[in-house]
Structures are given as C-alpha cells and as structure tokens.
C-alpha cells in the first residue's frame, strides 16, 4: 500500500479497524469450534461458519482496498463499522442472542466511532448497535449449554464467556482505540506545526519585502558616503585620520557588496540549489568576510579534520554570520569557533559548528522562545537575526541551540545534515 495513503488519518484508522476485525473473528471462530467439538454445543454450524468466512473475506478485501490509491473517507469508514455491527448481529443471532456473553462486544465499534468519527457518524453507529442489541433480546436461537455450571463450582459458561469477552474488549480498547486517538493527536500536532511554519514564513516574507525596499533606498546614501570619503582623503590629513578614512571606505564598500549580493542571491535562489562545499574552506572564507565587518574581534578556530562536506548557499552564510555577530556583540575577545562532526544514531552524522563567547550569557526566556518569533535580548542584540537564522537552519534540516556556560558566556551550537549519510541532507532540499 502506498505511503501517501497510509499517512492520512482515516486510512490509519481503517488499518487498525481491519486488524481489530481480524483478531475478533479469529477469536470467535476458535471459541465456537471449542464449544462445538469440546463442549458439545448444539449450534447451526453451516450459517455460523458462513458468516465467519464472509467476514474473513471482507477483511481480505479491505486490505486489498487499502493498497489502492483512492483515499479513505469518513463515509467509507462508517460503512465498515456498520458492516461489523451487521456481522456481529448475525453471529449473535445463531449463538444465543442477548444471552450470548459476548453481546457487549457491540461497544467496540461504538467506541471506535466515538473516538475517530464525526458526531453524526458516531450517533449512527451507536443507534445501529442499540437497535441490533434490542432485536436480539426478542429474536435469537437459544444455546441452553451456556447455563451449565463448570464442575462443582457456581461458575457457569455464561459467566466465563463474559470474562473472556471483557478481556478481549479491554485489550482491543487499550490498544486499538488508544492508537486511533494517538493518530488524531499526532495530526493536531502536525497541524499546529504547519500553522506555526506558515506564520513564520509570513513574518519572513514581510521582513524580505522590507529588506528589499531598504536595500534599494540605501544605495544613494552609500554612494554619497563614498564620494565624501574620497573628497576627505584628497585633502591634507594625518596618518591616523587617513587610516580611519580607509577603514570607513572599506566598511562602506562591504555594505555595498552585501547589497549587490542580496540582489544577486534573490535572483539565483529560485533556480540554484545548495552547492556541495568543503566545510573547512567555507567556514574560513566566511570568517574572513566577518572580520572585515568586525575588525575588533579576536578568535580561535579549531577544525577537527578538513574533509568534512557541507551543502551551503548564501542564506546559510548569512545565518552563521548572524550567530558570529551575536557572539561578538556579547564579547569580541577570544571567541572560540569549532568545526566537527557528531553521530546521533547509527549511520547518521551531523556537521557541528560551535561558537563560544565570554559574554554575560542569555536568559532562559530567550533560549526557550528562540525561533518562535522576533525576540530581543537587548544586551546581546538577539532579535530578528536569530529568528531568521533559526528559519534558515530549519529549512536546511538543521538546528541551533544556545547554552549558558558554567564558567560564563554562551555556547551556540549549529547542527547541519551531513550530505553523505543524512536523509535530510540539503542535496534534496528545495528552495522556498
């Protein structure tokens, strides 16, 4: 059966109903054969066996139907429940009617409908079971042997049958009904995550629109600043002033370059997937670009080994750059950057980038809300940058975690899929 079909909630519930039906009618067959062969029950064997065989064939047909591409609907699920009620009614008619100790098994389809179906369908199932039970109080073929006692005890076959039926119902309710309800809870959680992702994408779109407008507006003042800096350098200045002007010019050039990269990246993203790069070379180049913007930073870079592959694009560059800037905002001195790999499960590896600063740390409130919305930690400069970073890493199948160090400062840990072993590798990621 197709995976897409099994992922739908009605299809999963129908699978569990089919399993429960198979268990139920197998137990009925065993008990009836035991009663006929061992307890000498006087039953009409032909219609009883015919009913059991018919329900078995229907179960086989249901498994075949689950392998088809057609989606399971609530109406179809209701029809299955009503067929189960009909089958139970026929088998109870030939085995004692309302005096059959298994008569309360009607509660199983009623409970399934109540746990998984709309209100109207649950009422239809309950009403059909109630009508069938009521009819079996008046019309049935009696089984006198059910009143016989077992040995010299007061225990009758009817009471023993009630206990067996209770055990079967309790087991099915505990397993099947719980699993059905758990499927509904999983669906609700998935819908909640989808709504959160939609809200986050809406916020990102708003930021992107604002960024595009701001990038267009910044071109003119940056050009004016370049012209003024060049005019100031043409005049007699001291060596210290000339060094400051050179620094200003390099910063302005960096801003203009980033604006050009922003436009070029926006044009490429729809057609160019993430590219496979050497993680060590990529990170070293990224740090050199970062140092142009943050010349006050001192750092230590440790690379476990240089043969680590990574899927990257400009959005990932910006995400890591945001984290580096956050660390520099906390304390620009002695920032420790580590590139390595880690394994969580067999045959699953992750590329890990760790950034350790010696700042004041972050509050637990900010850490717990990271990535949910725009957050702000004024002493750290955390806010929209961290929000966008979390969204980018999530698109890559990665994650970012922040931890307060016992000796002070913050550990920022980025985990990205390894392109060779991780099924979530960005080699298969589509650009959003």
Secondary structure, 3 states (H helix, E strand, C coil): CCHHHHCCHHHHHHHHHHHHHHHHHHHHHHHHHHHHHCCCCCCCHHHHHHHHHHHHHHHHHHHHHHCCCCCCCHHHHHHHHHHHHHHHHHHHHCCCHHHCHHHHHHHHHHHHHHHHCCHHHHHHHHHHHHHHHHHHCCCCCCCHHHHCECCCCCCEHHHHHHHHHHHHHHHHHHHHHHHHHHHHHHHHHHHHHHHHHHHHHHHHHHHHHHHHHHHHHHHHHHHHHHHHHHHHHHCCCCHHHHHHHHHHHHHHHHHHHHHHHHHHHHHHCCCCCCEEEEHHHHHHHHHHHHHHHCCCCCEEEEECCCCCEEEECHHHHHHHHHHHHHHHHHCCCCEEEEEEEEEEECCEEEEEEEEECCCCCCCHHHHHHCCCCCCCECCCCECHHHHHHHHHHHHCCCEEEEEECCCCCEEEEEEEECCCCCCCCHHHCCCC
